[in-house]
Amino acid sequence: MSADIEPSMRAIAREAGVGIATLYRHFPTRESLVDAVYRDQVARLTAGAHELLGQLPPAAAMRRWMDLFGDWIAAKNGMLGTLLSMIQSGEIAHDQTRSELLTAITTILDAGRVVGDLRPDVTAEDIAAALIGIFTVAPRPKREANASRLLSLLMDGLRPPPPDTAGLDIPPVGLQH
């Protein structure tokens, strides 16, 4: 299915392996289905931050969480029109979702600061803006390799400089006079 065209409820039921009546019994409207999927994905994404920190060092957890964020963005493509209208109408609290996601990012950032593998001057808002930019120019799954490369570059920028260069006043290449 094209990411530009929202699937029909019949197509969603077929993809889920259930009958259309079962789908409508649980989700009487497209909006109720989109709301349930959206809330589930946000909960998984925010819980994922804690789970990843329990399994990986903070920098590795951040990089893996970025992949989860990309999957979350990609999953919204098939329901984007409905989702946007629900946000505009206030049916979905965009500010609450944003707050939950920023809290998840902050959780990983704070852990990374404690162990010294993530820079102390980066904010959750910085990372969220970078992720939105990356997945706007390299949407998944169409440009998975490009998105992965950009995420790796972002991670390089999130790591503190090596101790031997910290505090040295070295101008960036090309800006020397």
C-alpha positions in Angstrom: 0.0 0.0 0.0 1.2 3.5 -0.7 2.1 5.6 2.3 0.1 8.4 0.8 -3.2 6.5 0.8 -4.7 5.2 4.0 -5.7 1.6 3.9 -9.4 0.7 4.1 -10.7 -0.9 7.3 -11.3 -4.1 5.2 -7.6 -4.1 4.2 -6.6 -3.6 7.8 -8.7 -6.5 8.9 -7.3 -8.7 6.2 -3.7 -7.7 7.2 -4.5 -8.4 10.8 -6.0 -11.8 9.9 -9.4 -11.0 11.4 -12.9 -10.5 9.9 -14.2 -7.0 9.2 -16.9 -7.5 11.9 -14.3 -8.4 14.5 -12.3 -5.2 13.6 -15.5 -3.0 13.8 -16.5 -4.7 17.1 -13.3 -3.6 18.7 -12.8 -0.4 16.7 -16.1 1.0 15.5 -14.4 3.9 13.7 -11.2 4.5 11.9 -10.4 7.1 14.5 -10.8 4.6 17.4 -8.4 2.3 15.6 -5.8 5.0 14.9 -6.1 6.2 18.5 -5.5 2.7 19.9 -2.5 2.1 17.5 -1.0 5.5 18.3 -1.3 5.2 22.0 0.1 1.6 21.9 3.1 2.8 19.8 3.8 5.8 22.1 3.7 3.5 25.2 6.0 1.0 23.5 8.4 3.7 22.5 8.6 5.3 26.0 8.8 1.9 27.7 11.5 1.0 25.2 13.9 3.6 26.7 13.9 1.9 30.1 14.1 -1.6 28.6 17.0 -0.7 26.4 18.9 0.9 29.3 18.5 -2.4 31.2 20.2 -4.2 28.3 22.7 -1.8 26.8 25.1 1.0 27.7 23.4 4.4 27.3 24.9 5.4 24.0 24.0 2.0 22.4 20.5 2.3 24.0 20.1 5.8 22.4 21.1 4.5 19.0 18.7 1.6 19.3 15.9 3.9 20.5 16.4 6.0 17.5 15.7 3.0 15.3 12.5 2.4 17.4 11.6 6.0 16.8 12.1 5.6 13.0 9.8 2.5 13.1 7.2 4.5 15.0 7.4 7.3 12.4 7.1 4.7 9.5 4.1 3.0 11.2 2.2 6.3 11.2 2.4 6.7 7.4 -0.6 4.5 6.7 -2.7 6.5 9.1 -1.2 10.0 8.7 -4.3 11.8 7.3 -6.6 10.5 10.1 -3.9 11.1 12.7 -3.4 14.7 11.7 -7.1 15.4 11.7 -7.4 13.9 15.2 -4.5 16.0 16.5 -6.0 19.1 15.0 -9.4 18.3 16.5 -7.9 17.6 19.9 -8.9 13.9 19.9 -5.2 13.1 20.4 -3.2 15.1 22.8 -0.1 15.9 20.8 1.5 17.9 23.6 1.2 14.9 26.0 2.8 12.6 23.4 5.6 15.0 22.8 6.2 15.3 26.6 6.3 11.4 26.9 8.8 11.1 24.1 11.0 13.9 25.4 11.0 12.2 28.8 12.1 8.9 27.2 15.0 10.6 25.4 15.9 12.5 28.6 16.0 9.2 30.5 18.6 7.8 28.1 20.5 11.1 28.0 20.7 11.3 31.8 22.1 7.7 32.0 24.6 8.5 29.3 25.8 11.6 31.1 26.3 9.7 34.3 28.6 7.2 32.6 30.2 9.8 30.3 29.2 8.3 26.9 26.8 11.1 25.9 27.5 14.8 25.9 26.1 16.8 28.8 25.1 19.8 26.6 22.6 18.0 24.4 18.8 18.2 25.2 16.0 15.9 24.4 14.6 18.6 22.2 17.8 18.7 20.2 17.6 15.0 19.6 13.9 15.0 18.7 14.4 17.8 16.2 17.3 15.9 14.6 15.3 12.7 14.4 12.4 14.4 12.8 14.8 16.0 10.3 16.4 12.7 9.5 13.2 10.8 9.0 11.8 13.6 6.9 14.7 13.4 4.4 15.3 9.7 4.7 11.9 8.0 5.5 11.8 4.4 6.4 11.6 1.8 4.9 12.2 3.5 1.5 15.6 4.9 2.5 16.6 2.6 5.4 20.3 2.7 4.6 20.4 6.5 4.3 18.5 6.9 7.6 20.8 4.5 9.3 23.9 6.4 8.1 22.4 9.7 9.3 21.5 8.2 12.7 25.1 7.0 13.1 26.4 10.5 12.2 24.0 11.9 14.8 25.3 9.5 17.4 28.9 10.5 16.6 27.9 14.1 17.5 26.2 13.0 20.7 29.4 11.4 22.1 31.7 13.6 24.2 35.1 14.5 22.6 38.0 12.3 23.5 39.7 13.4 26.8 42.9 14.3 25.0 41.2 17.0 22.9 38.8 18.3 25.5 39.5 21.9 26.4 41.7 22.5 23.4 40.7 25.5 21.3 41.0 23.9 17.8 38.9 25.7 15.2 36.9 23.5 12.8 38.6 22.5 9.5 38.2 25.2 6.9 37.7 28.1 9.4 41.4 28.6 10.2 42.8 32.0 9.2 
